[in-house]
C-alpha cells in the first residue's frame, strides 16, 4: 500500500480526517509549508498537482530554489550491538563506518521495496 503521492519528482503525504471527511497532505522536501486537500482521491491528486505547479511558479517568480537543501550529514541512532557489528564489518572490508552507511543507504534507495 502506498500512502503518498508523487508528481514531477515531488512527494506529498496523504492523511484522512474522519471528522472533516477530507483527505489532506503536504509536500515534502521543500523549503516551505505547502498543503493540499480533497474530498475524494481524484480531488486530492488534482489539488496536489496544482499545489506543486503553483509552488514551482511562485519559486520561479521569486528566483528561489524550491527544493530543501540537505547538507549531507545526519545523526543515526542504533543499538550498541548494531554499532559494534557495523564497525567491525567496516574494518573487515577495509572501509570506515561512514562508507558502510553510504553503501547501505544507496542500496535501500535503489531497492526501496525491501522497506515494505
Secondary structure, 3 states (H helix, E strand, C coil): CCCEEEECCEEEECEEECCCCEEEEEEECECCCCEEEECCHHHHHHHHHHHHHHHHHHHHHHCCCCECCCCCCCCCCCCHHHHHHHHHHHHHCCCCHHHHHHHHHHHHHHCHHHHC
